[in-house]
Structure formats: C-alpha cells, structure tokens
C-alpha cells in the first residue's frame, strides 16, 4: 500500500492500515484521494454528531492549515493517537 512505505508499524498492522484506508474512502466524498475540510466537517457533524467541540477535532486533522488529508496522513494520525 502506498501509505506503508515498508514502515515497521505499517507492516505489523496491515489490518489497521486497511481499516484506515477504508475509512478514508468513506470520508472522501468526491473520491479525489484527499479528505478536504468540508468532508471532514460533514463527517464530524453528521456521522459523529458533534454539536460543539468539533473545531478542536478539525484542527487535529487539518493541522498547520493543511486543507487535505491523505491516507498516509490519516494513518500517521492514527499511530499518534491514544487509542492506537
């Protein structure tokens, strides 16, 4: 997988990477290969039903004013998360 680049964590958790890839596909409404700000906003508000506090989650996903999230970026965010 392109997000893997033979990284040890990736090679050890191919099922995790596949799950992240599938999640990314579901979030990427226009299928352009990136999750943009409006797509992640829709997900947080509609799917996760965040009424407030979603701004913090948005900043976590779109850090440094990056308006697009690739599979690799989502995978790396997963690896840094408390739940991984």
SELO-330833 format. One line per field, with one value per atom (N, C-alpha, C, O): residue number from 1; atom name; y, z, x. Coordinates in steps of 0.2 Angstrom, whole numbers, plus 5000, padded with zeros to 4 digits. Layout:
BEGIN
banu <- (NUM; ...) $
fikol <- (CA; ...) $
y <- (Y; ...) $
z <- (Z; ...) $
x <- (X; ...) $
//
This chain:
BEGIN
banu <- (1; 1; 1; 1; 2; 2; 2; 2; 3; 3; 3; 3; 4; 4; 4; 4; 5; 5; 5; 5; 6; 6; 6; 6; 7; 7; 7; 7; 8; 8; 8; 8; 9; 9; 9; 9; 10; 10; 10; 10; 11; 11; 11; 11; 12; 12; 12; 12; 13; 13; 13; 13; 14; 14; 14; 14; 15; 15; 15; 15; 16; 16; 16; 16; 17; 17; 17; 17; 18; 18; 18; 18; 19; 19; 19; 19; 20; 20; 20; 20; 21; 21; 21; 21; 22; 22; 22; 22; 23; 23; 23; 23; 24; 24; 24; 24; 25; 25; 25; 25; 26; 26; 26; 26; 27; 27; 27; 27; 28; 28; 28; 28; 29; 29; 29; 29; 30; 30; 30; 30; 31; 31; 31; 31; 32; 32; 32; 32; 33; 33; 33; 33; 34; 34; 34; 34; 35; 35; 35; 35; 36; 36; 36; 36; 37; 37; 37; 37; 38; 38; 38; 38; 39; 39; 39; 39; 40; 40; 40; 40; 41; 41; 41; 41; 42; 42; 42; 42; 43; 43; 43; 43; 44; 44; 44; 44; 45; 45; 45; 45; 46; 46; 46; 46; 47; 47; 47; 47; 48; 48; 48; 48; 49; 49; 49; 49; 50; 50; 50; 50; 51; 51; 51; 51; 52; 52; 52; 52; 53; 53; 53; 53; 54; 54; 54; 54; 55; 55; 55; 55; 56; 56; 56; 56; 57; 57; 57; 57; 58; 58; 58; 58; 59; 59; 59; 59; 60; 60; 60; 60; 61; 61; 61; 61; 62; 62; 62; 62; 63; 63; 63; 63; 64; 64; 64; 64; 65; 65; 65; 65; 66; 66; 66; 66; 67; 67; 67; 67; 68; 68; 68; 68; 69; 69; 69; 69; 70; 70; 70; 70; 71; 71; 71; 71; 72; 72; 72; 72; 73; 73; 73; 73; 74; 74; 74; 74; 75; 75; 75; 75; 76; 76; 76; 76; 77; 77; 77; 77; 78; 78; 78; 78; 79; 79; 79; 79; 80; 80; 80; 80; 81; 81; 81; 81; 82; 82; 82; 82; 83; 83; 83; 83; 84; 84; 84; 84) $
fikol <- (N; CA; C; O; N; CA; C; O; N; CA; C; O; N; CA; C; O; N; CA; C; O; N; CA; C; O; N; CA; C; O; N; CA; C; O; N; CA; C; O; N; CA; C; O; N; CA; C; O; N; CA; C; O; N; CA; C; O; N; CA; C; O; N; CA; C; O; N; CA; C; O; N; CA; C; O; N; CA; C; O; N; CA; C; O; N; CA; C; O; N; CA; C; O; N; CA; C; O; N; CA; C; O; N; CA; C; O; N; CA; C; O; N; CA; C; O; N; CA; C; O; N; CA; C; O; N; CA; C; O; N; CA; C; O; N; CA; C; O; N; CA; C; O; N; CA; C; O; N; CA; C; O; N; CA; C; O; N; CA; C; O; N; CA; C; O; N; CA; C; O; N; CA; C; O; N; CA; C; O; N; CA; C; O; N; CA; C; O; N; CA; C; O; N; CA; C; O; N; CA; C; O; N; CA; C; O; N; CA; C; O; N; CA; C; O; N; CA; C; O; N; CA; C; O; N; CA; C; O; N; CA; C; O; N; CA; C; O; N; CA; C; O; N; CA; C; O; N; CA; C; O; N; CA; C; O; N; CA; C; O; N; CA; C; O; N; CA; C; O; N; CA; C; O; N; CA; C; O; N; CA; C; O; N; CA; C; O; N; CA; C; O; N; CA; C; O; N; CA; C; O; N; CA; C; O; N; CA; C; O; N; CA; C; O; N; CA; C; O; N; CA; C; O; N; CA; C; O; N; CA; C; O; N; CA; C; O; N; CA; C; O; N; CA; C; O; N; CA; C; O; N; CA; C; O; N; CA; C; O; N; CA; C; O; N; CA; C; O; N; CA; C; O; N; CA; C; O) $
y <- (4994; 5000; 5006; 5006; 5011; 5017; 5021; 5024; 5021; 5024; 5020; 5023; 5014; 5010; 5012; 5013; 5012; 5013; 5009; 5011; 5002; 4997; 5000; 4997; 5004; 5006; 5000; 4997; 4999; 4993; 4993; 4988; 4999; 4999; 4997; 4994; 4999; 4998; 4990; 4987; 4988; 4981; 4976; 4971; 4978; 4974; 4975; 4970; 4980; 4981; 4982; 4988; 4978; 4978; 4979; 4982; 4975; 4976; 4983; 4986; 4986; 4993; 4998; 5002; 4997; 5001; 5000; 5005; 4994; 4993; 4997; 4999; 4996; 5000; 5007; 5010; 5010; 5017; 5019; 5024; 5015; 5016; 5016; 5020; 5011; 5011; 5017; 5020; 5019; 5025; 5031; 5035; 5032; 5037; 5037; 5043; 5032; 5031; 5034; 5037; 5032; 5034; 5041; 5044; 5044; 5051; 5055; 5061; 5053; 5056; 5056; 5052; 5060; 5060; 5061; 5058; 5066; 5067; 5062; 5063; 5058; 5052; 5055; 5053; 5061; 5064; 5062; 5064; 5057; 5055; 5059; 5057; 5064; 5068; 5069; 5070; 5070; 5072; 5079; 5081; 5083; 5091; 5093; 5089; 5099; 5102; 5101; 5100; 5102; 5101; 5094; 5093; 5089; 5082; 5080; 5076; 5082; 5081; 5084; 5081; 5090; 5094; 5090; 5089; 5088; 5084; 5078; 5076; 5074; 5068; 5070; 5066; 5075; 5076; 5078; 5076; 5082; 5085; 5079; 5079; 5076; 5071; 5064; 5062; 5062; 5055; 5054; 5050; 5058; 5058; 5062; 5062; 5066; 5070; 5075; 5076; 5078; 5083; 5090; 5092; 5092; 5099; 5104; 5110; 5103; 5108; 5104; 5098; 5107; 5104; 5101; 5099; 5101; 5098; 5102; 5100; 5109; 5113; 5110; 5111; 5108; 5105; 5099; 5098; 5095; 5089; 5091; 5088; 5096; 5098; 5101; 5099; 5104; 5107; 5101; 5101; 5096; 5090; 5086; 5084; 5086; 5083; 5087; 5085; 5094; 5098; 5103; 5109; 5100; 5104; 5108; 5106; 5114; 5118; 5121; 5122; 5122; 5124; 5120; 5122; 5113; 5109; 5107; 5104; 5109; 5108; 5101; 5100; 5097; 5090; 5085; 5086; 5079; 5073; 5067; 5065; 5065; 5059; 5053; 5053; 5047; 5041; 5040; 5039; 5042; 5042; 5047; 5045; 5053; 5057; 5054; 5055; 5051; 5048; 5043; 5042; 5039; 5033; 5036; 5033; 5041; 5043; 5046; 5046; 5050; 5052; 5047; 5047; 5041; 5035; 5033; 5031; 5032; 5029; 5034; 5031; 5040; 5045; 5045; 5048; 5043; 5043; 5039; 5034; 5040; 5037; 5030; 5025; 5029; 5023; 5018; 5012; 5020; 5015; 5011; 5006) $
z <- (5000; 5000; 5000; 5003; 4997; 4996; 5002; 5003; 5007; 5014; 5018; 5023; 5016; 5020; 5020; 5025; 5014; 5013; 5017; 5019; 5018; 5022; 5029; 5031; 5032; 5039; 5043; 5042; 5049; 5053; 5056; 5056; 5058; 5061; 5056; 5058; 5050; 5045; 5043; 5042; 5043; 5041; 5046; 5045; 5053; 5058; 5059; 5062; 5056; 5057; 5050; 5049; 5046; 5039; 5040; 5036; 5044; 5045; 5048; 5045; 5052; 5054; 5048; 5047; 5044; 5038; 5033; 5031; 5032; 5028; 5031; 5027; 5037; 5041; 5040; 5038; 5040; 5039; 5032; 5031; 5028; 5020; 5019; 5015; 5022; 5020; 5023; 5020; 5029; 5032; 5028; 5027; 5026; 5021; 5015; 5013; 5012; 5006; 5008; 5004; 5014; 5016; 5017; 5015; 5019; 5021; 5014; 5014; 5009; 5003; 4998; 4994; 5000; 4996; 4988; 4984; 4986; 4979; 4976; 4970; 4980; 4978; 4974; 4969; 4977; 4974; 4977; 4975; 4982; 4985; 4992; 4995; 4993; 4999; 5003; 4999; 5009; 5013; 5014; 5018; 5012; 5012; 5019; 5022; 5020; 5026; 5026; 5032; 5021; 5021; 5022; 5025; 5019; 5020; 5027; 5030; 5030; 5037; 5042; 5047; 5040; 5044; 5044; 5049; 5038; 5037; 5041; 5045; 5041; 5045; 5052; 5056; 5055; 5062; 5064; 5070; 5060; 5062; 5061; 5065; 5055; 5054; 5056; 5060; 5055; 5057; 5065; 5068; 5067; 5074; 5079; 5085; 5075; 5079; 5084; 5089; 5082; 5086; 5085; 5080; 5091; 5091; 5092; 5090; 5097; 5099; 5100; 5101; 5099; 5100; 5094; 5094; 5089; 5083; 5080; 5076; 5082; 5079; 5081; 5078; 5087; 5090; 5086; 5084; 5084; 5080; 5073; 5070; 5071; 5064; 5064; 5059; 5069; 5069; 5070; 5068; 5074; 5074; 5068; 5066; 5064; 5057; 5052; 5048; 5052; 5047; 5051; 5050; 5054; 5057; 5052; 5046; 5054; 5050; 5044; 5039; 5045; 5040; 5033; 5028; 5034; 5029; 5027; 5031; 5021; 5019; 5017; 5016; 5016; 5013; 5018; 5020; 5018; 5022; 5018; 5015; 5017; 5013; 5017; 5023; 5014; 5018; 5023; 5028; 5020; 5024; 5030; 5036; 5029; 5035; 5040; 5046; 5038; 5042; 5046; 5052; 5042; 5046; 5051; 5056; 5049; 5054; 5060; 5066; 5059; 5065; 5069; 5075; 5066; 5070; 5074; 5080; 5071; 5075; 5081; 5086; 5081; 5086; 5091; 5097; 5090; 5094; 5100; 5100; 5105; 5112; 5111; 5114; 5106; 5106; 5101; 5101; 5097; 5093; 5097; 5095) $
x <- (5004; 5000; 5004; 5010; 5002; 5006; 5008; 5013; 5003; 5004; 5009; 5012; 5011; 5015; 5022; 5026; 5025; 5032; 5037; 5042; 5035; 5038; 5040; 5045; 5036; 5037; 5036; 5031; 5040; 5038; 5031; 5028; 5029; 5022; 5017; 5012; 5018; 5013; 5013; 5008; 5019; 5020; 5017; 5015; 5017; 5015; 5007; 5004; 5004; 4997; 4994; 4991; 4994; 4991; 4983; 4980; 4981; 4973; 4971; 4966; 4975; 4974; 4975; 4970; 4980; 4981; 4975; 4972; 4972; 4967; 4960; 4957; 4959; 4954; 4954; 4949; 4960; 4961; 4960; 4957; 4962; 4961; 4954; 4951; 4950; 4943; 4939; 4935; 4941; 4938; 4940; 4935; 4946; 4947; 4943; 4941; 4942; 4937; 4930; 4927; 4928; 4921; 4921; 4916; 4926; 4926; 4927; 4925; 4930; 4932; 4926; 4926; 4921; 4915; 4916; 4913; 4921; 4922; 4927; 4929; 4930; 4935; 4941; 4943; 4943; 4949; 4956; 4961; 4955; 4961; 4963; 4968; 4959; 4960; 4954; 4949; 4954; 4948; 4949; 4954; 4945; 4946; 4942; 4938; 4942; 4939; 4932; 4929; 4928; 4921; 4919; 4914; 4923; 4921; 4922; 4918; 4928; 4929; 4924; 4922; 4922; 4917; 4910; 4907; 4908; 4902; 4902; 4897; 4908; 4908; 4908; 4904; 4911; 4911; 4904; 4902; 4901; 4894; 4888; 4884; 4889; 4883; 4884; 4880; 4890; 4891; 4893; 4890; 4897; 4899; 4894; 4895; 4890; 4885; 4888; 4885; 4894; 4897; 4893; 4892; 4890; 4886; 4891; 4891; 4896; 4901; 4907; 4907; 4913; 4919; 4922; 4928; 4919; 4921; 4927; 4931; 4927; 4933; 4940; 4944; 4940; 4946; 4948; 4954; 4943; 4945; 4947; 4951; 4944; 4946; 4953; 4957; 4955; 4962; 4967; 4972; 4964; 4969; 4970; 4975; 4965; 4965; 4969; 4973; 4967; 4970; 4975; 4974; 4980; 4985; 4989; 4989; 4992; 4996; 4992; 4994; 4985; 4981; 4981; 4980; 4983; 4983; 4975; 4972; 4973; 4966; 4964; 4958; 4969; 4968; 4971; 4977; 4968; 4971; 4972; 4967; 4978; 4979; 4978; 4978; 4978; 4978; 4984; 4983; 4990; 4996; 4995; 4997; 4993; 4992; 4987; 4988; 4981; 4977; 4980; 4978; 4984; 4987; 4992; 4992; 4996; 5001; 4997; 4999; 4991; 4987; 4985; 4985; 4983; 4981; 4986; 4985; 4992; 4998; 5000; 5002; 4999; 5000; 4994; 4995; 4989; 4983; 4984; 4987; 4980; 4980; 4977; 4979; 4972; 4969; 4972; 4970; 4977; 4981; 4985; 4988) $
//
